[in-house]
Amino acid sequence: MKIYGRTQKNSSKLSLLAECTFVAEPEALREIASFLYRCADNIEEQGESWEHDTFESNEVVCPGFIVFNPYVVEDEDS
C-alpha cells in the first residue's frame, strides 16, 4: 500500500507520504470505512476494469480522498 498526498500550499504535486492522520468525528470515520470496503469489493469483483473512485462527503470542509486500483496504476517508485 502506498499513500500519496498534496499539500494545501502546493496542490499540483503528488508526494509519497510516510504517514497520514485523520481528525474526524466517528460518523465521518465510518463513512470513510464504508467507502474503503466498497472500493475493495469493486477491485475484487471488477478487477482491472475498475480504476478508481472518489470519496464524497457532506462535510463542509473535507479533503479529496481517492482510491486507485493497484493493478492499473503504473508504479514509478519501484
C-alpha positions in Angstrom: 0.0 0.0 0.0 1.2 3.5 -0.9 -0.4 6.7 0.3 0.1 9.9 -1.8 -1.0 13.4 -1.0 -0.9 17.0 -1.8 -0.2 19.9 0.5 -2.6 22.9 0.7 0.3 25.1 -0.4 1.4 23.0 -3.5 -1.7 21.2 -4.8 -0.1 20.4 -8.1 2.5 17.9 -6.9 1.7 14.4 -5.6 4.1 13.2 -2.9 4.5 9.8 -1.4 3.6 10.0 2.3 5.1 8.1 5.2 2.1 8.8 7.4 -1.4 10.3 7.3 -3.6 11.4 10.1 -7.4 11.6 10.2 -9.0 14.1 12.5 -12.7 13.3 12.2 -15.9 12.5 14.1 -16.9 8.8 14.4 -19.6 9.2 11.8 -17.1 10.6 9.2 -14.7 7.7 10.0 -17.5 5.2 9.5 -18.3 6.8 6.1 -14.7 6.5 5.0 -14.5 2.9 6.2 -17.6 2.1 4.3 -16.2 3.8 1.2 -12.9 1.7 1.5 -14.9 -1.5 1.8 -16.9 -0.7 -1.3 -13.6 0.1 -3.2 -12.1 -3.2 -2.1 -15.2 -5.1 -3.2 -15.1 -3.3 -6.6 -11.4 -4.2 -7.1 -12.1 -7.9 -6.3 -15.3 -8.1 -8.4 -14.3 -6.0 -11.4 -10.5 -6.5 -11.5 -8.6 -4.2 -13.8 -11.9 -2.8 -15.3 -12.3 -0.8 -12.1 -9.8 2.1 -12.0 -10.6 4.5 -9.1 -13.3 6.2 -7.0 -13.6 9.5 -5.2 -15.0 9.7 -1.7 -17.8 12.2 -1.5 -18.7 13.8 1.8 -21.4 16.1 3.1 -18.8 17.8 5.3 -18.3 21.5 4.6 -14.5 21.0 4.8 -13.3 17.7 3.5 -10.0 16.9 1.7 -10.1 15.0 -1.5 -9.9 11.2 -0.9 -9.3 9.0 -3.9 -8.7 5.2 -4.1 -6.9 3.7 -7.1 -6.8 0.1 -8.1 -3.2 -1.0 -7.6 -3.5 -3.3 -10.6 -4.0 -0.5 -13.1 -1.5 2.1 -11.7 2.0 2.3 -13.1 4.4 2.2 -10.2 7.0 4.9 -10.7 8.6 4.3 -7.3 9.8 0.7 -7.8 
